[in-house]
Amino acid sequence: MTHKAQVSKATQWGILTVLMLVGFASFLVLAGEDAPNDPPTPLGKFLLIKGTALLVFGLCFLAGKYLNRKGLLPDVEE
C-alpha cells in the first residue's frame, strides 16, 4: 500500500519537467563528444565526466520511480 501525496497538477508537472531536464542534460553529456579542434581530454577526466553523467542519469530514473510511487508525478496517458 502506497501513500499518494495530494499536490496540484502544476506542481506535479513542474517536478516532472525538472526531472526530465536534468536527465536530458546528463544524457547529452554522456552521449557527447569532445570538440574536434580542442586537444583530447585525458582519459581519467573523460571517464570521470562520463561516469558522473551516467550516475546522474541513473539517479534521475530512480527518483522518477520513487516520485511516481508517492504520487508526485502526473499520470501521463499515451
Number of C-alpha atoms within 10 A of each C-alpha: 4 7 8 12 12 10 12 12 13 10 13 18 15 15 16 17 13 12 18 16 12 14 19 14 14 22 17 12 15 18 11 10 9 11 9 7 6 7 8 10 11 8 9 8 10 14 12 11 15 17 13 15 20 18 14 18 21 15 14 20 15 12 13 18 12 13 18 16 15 14 16 22 24 18 11 5 4 3
